[in-house]
Amino acid sequence: MTKTIAWFIPLDMDLLVDHLTRARASGAVFARTVAKPPWGLRLGGAIQLAVHAVAQGQGWLWLDDASYGPMRLSPGDVILVRGGPDHFIGHEPGTDCLEPEGFRTRFQADGLSDDPHATVFLCGAYRFSGDIGSGLLNALPQVMPLSPAIGDPLRDVIGLLSRELASTEPGQNTVLDRLLDILLVLAIRTFFRQSAATPRWYRASADPRLKAALQGMHEDPRRAWAVPELARISGLSRAAFARAFGDALGQAPMQYLTDWRMTLARDYLRSSEMSLAEIADLIGYGSPYAFAAAFRRHHGYPPGIWRQQALVSGNEAEAVYGLHGR
């Protein structure tokens, strides 16, 4: 089951949801698996972001990278793994691991199990597109283990996913889609809240002095924003706003806006057939010539050439993913 996420963005937009939406994340639930030892599953490194959760029993996760030791997974644990090295899940570290197709064939008949030695675990995957998706992935570590406490919403979602996958009901795909989306958002939010490596835009979006300005620039990049207006909607003087913005984001407000517009432009150029005039209008430039000049200043060459190179690179990436990522 694979789908492109249609994230709901409220009027009071959440910047994390905005990044996930613009990254055009596509997700898939692999399965709810009941496995009794011996068992092991190998997942290829071309999967951009894998999500695993244990609902019952125990398991271990390890990477094809000696710098990461085996990690034990207990009920309620969630672990996200970025693409790169292959990773493995099994009843014990180093056990023989099957490819996904062979694993599903071997364990698909187990169904529900009351065996105390069985492990019930969930596997999902996400794929992201464009620079926004790459930026979000790069903000995450190679491995992100989370052990939510009892009562934590993240733990509750794992239980809901497991119960939903245990039987077939009408509308199940929609329920699974939404629950996997919620699991991903809660996991990333939990990590960003705890990590010193949290992206600056995420921390700044929680700052009441900057939230309105950031939302404005993200919701309406075509608007002719200026520092006085951004300061006004933030309830600060121009100097105070510029100082707070620079301290939080590491750059001036107009530079942030330009960078955001160029990020959107690159994704439009890469993923659509829109003309330069259409892209210019969407991101706040008065003409395709003004957009092309700004793009060239920012990247060193015109948007048309950048688009041609991106299309070639994208086709190569698709070929690699199709060969190694299934």
Disulfide bonds with the S-S distance in Angstrom:
none
